[in-house]
Amino acid sequence: MVRRLCDLYESWETSNEVKLIILKGAGRAFCAGGDLRLFYKHGKQDEGLCPEVVYRKFWLDVHLHTYKKPMVALLHGLVMGGGAGLMIPCRFKIATEETVSGSNIVHLF
């Protein structure tokens, strides 16, 4: 998913047809964070996968803070960890009364 997001954001940034990015989660939450099972399973078996995922996610977070097009986050349910990293650089954040956000690596407000 992180690789796909990186590719999409890069293509949208250079497209003349895309004027605004709107992020919305599918399902009960915007984003509940990273897949801890992936890190546990592959951290023991594949030393290259986990560092690659973390590197790409942090690269995406930095890239979004300098993104050239306006972004809007439509938040519902949980907005944790990696989801918070996607939401923070958005110019506009619209949340429901049930939205709960947080991260162990960033200061949100």
N, C-alpha and C positions, 0 to 999 in steps of 0.2 A: 504494500500500500504506500509506503514512504517513497519508493522509487517512482511509482505512478504519480503521486502528488508532485514530486520534483519535476517530472516530465511535463505534466499539465501546466503547472505554474510558469515554466519557462516558455511553453508554446503560447499561452495566453498573453504573456507580457509582450511578445513580439507581434501579436496579431492585431491588425487594424480593426477587425470585426468585434473584438472583445473590449468593452468600455468599462465594465464593472465586474468584480468577482463577488459572488454571494455564496457563503459557506453555510451548509445546513447538514446536520447529521441525519442518518437514516435509522429509524427505529426509536427505541426508548430514550436514547441519549445522544447528545452532540458527539462526544467522544469520551470514553471511560479511561483513556490512557493507553499505554503500550501493552502488548501481549506478553505478560510475564511468563506464561508457559513457554513461549518461543525462546525467551532468554534462558530459562532454566534448562529446557531440553537441549537447545543448540549450544549453550555455553559449555556444556560438558562434552559435546560431540564435535562441534565445528567452531574452531577458534576464530575463523574469518567472518562468519555471518553476523554475529552480534556487534562487533566493532563497526562493520559496514553499515548496519541499520542505524546505530547511534550516530555515526558520522554523517550519514545522509540526513537524518532528522535534524541535527544541529545545523547543518549547512542550510536546510530549508528554513529553519527558524531565523537565521541571520539574513538570508535572502529576502524573506518576507518583510523584515524591518526596513529594507531599502526598496521595496517593490514600487514600481512606477504607476500602478493602477489602483484606484480605490477598492477597498475590500470591506464587505459587510459580513458579520457573523450572526446567524440566527441561532440562538442558544436555547437548548431545552435539556432537561435531565442533567446528567453528569457532564461536567467539562473538566476533566482531570488530566494531569501529566502532559502527554503529547498533544491532546486536544486544547489544553490551555496555551501551549506554544503556538498553535495555529490561530487561536482567537486573539491573543494579545496584540499582534501588529495590525489588526483590522481597525480601520478608521472608525467604524460604527459597530457597536455590539448591542444586540437586541435580545433580551433574556425574558423567560417566563418566570412566574412566581416560584416555580418548582426547580429552577436552575440552581445547581450547587457546583461551585468551581474551586479548584485548588491545584497546587503542584508543589512538589518538594524541591524544585530547582529554580523557581522564579518567584519574584515578588509581583503580585498581580496589580496592586494599586498603590 
